[in-house]
Amino acid sequence: MVKIKPFCGIRPPKQYAAEVASRPYDVLNSVEAKAEATERSLLHIIKPEIDFDPIADEHSEEVYRKAMDNFARWQQEGWLVQDPEEYY
């Protein structure tokens, strides 16, 4: 039997939600993502190759590291915060 458990999600605060929101990673290519991304766009985490000039190979080690760095930065800046309680 499947068990469904609550968890503490990580999401943008309401004041940043519109800026952080992005289209899904699989509906746009890297060039489109780079053109569309704003400073707080989640595209910097889900398509971190856009932070390189020229756009880097999405499967490279440096791109994976950049995604981790961006994720940590978004949390430090308060653009993504962890829920204080577990929710479904």
MARLO-699275 format. One record per residue (C-alpha): x negated, y negated, z. Coordinates in Angstrom, 3 decimals. Example, Ala and Ser with C-alpha at 12.3 -4.5 7.8 and 13.67 -1.06 7.14 Angstrom:
<site><X>-12.300</X><Y>4.500</Y><Z>7.800</Z></site>
<site><X>-13.670</X><Y>1.060</Y><Z>7.140</Z></site>
This chain:
<site><X>0.000</X><Y>0.000</Y><Z>0.000</Z></site>
<site><X>-1.212</X><Y>-3.499</Y><Z>-0.832</Z></site>
<site><X>-1.824</X><Y>-5.910</Y><Z>2.030</Z></site>
<site><X>-1.480</X><Y>-9.603</Y><Z>1.412</Z></site>
<site><X>-3.387</X><Y>-11.741</Y><Z>3.884</Z></site>
<site><X>-3.432</X><Y>-15.484</Y><Z>4.429</Z></site>
<site><X>-6.695</X><Y>-17.369</Y><Z>3.901</Z></site>
<site><X>-8.208</X><Y>-20.829</Y><Z>4.245</Z></site>
<site><X>-8.193</X><Y>-22.220</Y><Z>0.724</Z></site>
<site><X>-10.429</X><Y>-24.942</Y><Z>-0.661</Z></site>
<site><X>-8.600</X><Y>-27.717</Y><Z>-2.477</Z></site>
<site><X>-8.828</X><Y>-31.422</Y><Z>-3.215</Z></site>
<site><X>-7.197</X><Y>-33.860</Y><Z>-0.807</Z></site>
<site><X>-4.065</X><Y>-35.462</Y><Z>-2.270</Z></site>
<site><X>-5.841</X><Y>-38.726</Y><Z>-3.085</Z></site>
<site><X>-8.327</X><Y>-36.872</Y><Z>-5.337</Z></site>
<site><X>-6.089</X><Y>-34.131</Y><Z>-6.741</Z></site>
<site><X>-5.396</X><Y>-35.829</Y><Z>-10.087</Z></site>
<site><X>-9.086</X><Y>-36.619</Y><Z>-10.632</Z></site>
<site><X>-10.322</X><Y>-33.146</Y><Z>-9.651</Z></site>
<site><X>-7.705</X><Y>-31.272</Y><Z>-11.687</Z></site>
<site><X>-8.791</X><Y>-29.942</Y><Z>-15.070</Z></site>
<site><X>-7.590</X><Y>-27.704</Y><Z>-17.817</Z></site>
<site><X>-8.568</X><Y>-24.025</Y><Z>-17.428</Z></site>
<site><X>-12.125</X><Y>-23.198</Y><Z>-18.494</Z></site>
<site><X>-10.978</X><Y>-20.805</Y><Z>-21.220</Z></site>
<site><X>-8.868</X><Y>-23.281</Y><Z>-23.206</Z></site>
<site><X>-11.653</X><Y>-25.703</Y><Z>-24.111</Z></site>
<site><X>-15.205</X><Y>-25.340</Y><Z>-25.283</Z></site>
<site><X>-18.224</X><Y>-26.958</Y><Z>-23.661</Z></site>
<site><X>-18.265</X><Y>-29.968</Y><Z>-25.999</Z></site>
<site><X>-14.594</X><Y>-30.688</Y><Z>-25.277</Z></site>
<site><X>-15.176</X><Y>-30.208</Y><Z>-21.549</Z></site>
<site><X>-18.121</X><Y>-32.622</Y><Z>-21.534</Z></site>
<site><X>-16.052</X><Y>-35.258</Y><Z>-23.332</Z></site>
<site><X>-13.116</X><Y>-34.785</Y><Z>-20.958</Z></site>
<site><X>-14.925</X><Y>-34.535</Y><Z>-17.616</Z></site>
<site><X>-14.861</X><Y>-37.445</Y><Z>-15.213</Z></site>
<site><X>-17.149</X><Y>-37.724</Y><Z>-12.189</Z></site>
<site><X>-14.825</X><Y>-35.718</Y><Z>-9.919</Z></site>
<site><X>-13.557</X><Y>-33.257</Y><Z>-12.547</Z></site>
<site><X>-13.571</X><Y>-29.593</Y><Z>-11.580</Z></site>
<site><X>-15.057</X><Y>-28.984</Y><Z>-15.031</Z></site>
<site><X>-18.468</X><Y>-29.699</Y><Z>-13.485</Z></site>
<site><X>-17.974</X><Y>-26.544</Y><Z>-11.374</Z></site>
<site><X>-16.158</X><Y>-24.244</Y><Z>-13.798</Z></site>
<site><X>-18.200</X><Y>-25.291</Y><Z>-16.876</Z></site>
<site><X>-21.455</X><Y>-26.583</Y><Z>-15.350</Z></site>
<site><X>-23.313</X><Y>-26.300</Y><Z>-18.656</Z></site>
<site><X>-21.794</X><Y>-29.712</Y><Z>-19.470</Z></site>
<site><X>-24.163</X><Y>-31.341</Y><Z>-16.974</Z></site>
<site><X>-27.154</X><Y>-30.645</Y><Z>-19.223</Z></site>
<site><X>-28.200</X><Y>-32.606</Y><Z>-22.275</Z></site>
<site><X>-28.060</X><Y>-30.896</Y><Z>-24.612</Z></site>
<site><X>-25.384</X><Y>-28.582</Y><Z>-23.260</Z></site>
<site><X>-27.117</X><Y>-25.524</Y><Z>-21.801</Z></site>
<site><X>-26.422</X><Y>-21.821</Y><Z>-22.301</Z></site>
<site><X>-23.482</X><Y>-21.113</Y><Z>-20.008</Z></site>
<site><X>-25.057</X><Y>-17.813</Y><Z>-18.904</Z></site>
<site><X>-28.429</X><Y>-19.227</Y><Z>-17.891</Z></site>
<site><X>-29.672</X><Y>-19.071</Y><Z>-14.317</Z></site>
<site><X>-30.041</X><Y>-22.858</Y><Z>-14.119</Z></site>
<site><X>-26.391</X><Y>-23.290</Y><Z>-15.077</Z></site>
<site><X>-25.277</X><Y>-20.902</Y><Z>-12.324</Z></site>
<site><X>-27.399</X><Y>-22.855</Y><Z>-9.829</Z></site>
<site><X>-25.867</X><Y>-26.109</Y><Z>-11.065</Z></site>
<site><X>-22.369</X><Y>-24.714</Y><Z>-10.420</Z></site>
<site><X>-23.357</X><Y>-23.895</Y><Z>-6.833</Z></site>
<site><X>-24.915</X><Y>-27.339</Y><Z>-6.370</Z></site>
<site><X>-21.827</X><Y>-29.036</Y><Z>-7.803</Z></site>
<site><X>-19.507</X><Y>-26.986</Y><Z>-5.574</Z></site>
<site><X>-21.543</X><Y>-27.964</Y><Z>-2.499</Z></site>
<site><X>-21.579</X><Y>-31.631</Y><Z>-3.595</Z></site>
<site><X>-17.803</X><Y>-31.716</Y><Z>-4.091</Z></site>
<site><X>-17.415</X><Y>-30.443</Y><Z>-0.525</Z></site>
<site><X>-19.965</X><Y>-32.935</Y><Z>0.888</Z></site>
<site><X>-18.255</X><Y>-35.814</Y><Z>-0.922</Z></site>
<site><X>-14.860</X><Y>-34.697</Y><Z>0.405</Z></site>
<site><X>-13.474</X><Y>-34.059</Y><Z>-3.090</Z></site>
<site><X>-12.808</X><Y>-30.439</Y><Z>-2.057</Z></site>
<site><X>-11.966</X><Y>-29.512</Y><Z>1.525</Z></site>
<site><X>-11.189</X><Y>-26.254</Y><Z>3.242</Z></site>
<site><X>-7.751</X><Y>-25.806</Y><Z>4.769</Z></site>
<site><X>-7.848</X><Y>-26.012</Y><Z>8.577</Z></site>
<site><X>-5.613</X><Y>-22.944</Y><Z>8.887</Z></site>
<site><X>-4.891</X><Y>-19.768</Y><Z>6.961</Z></site>
<site><X>-1.965</X><Y>-19.961</Y><Z>4.568</Z></site>
<site><X>-0.278</X><Y>-17.635</Y><Z>2.104</Z></site>
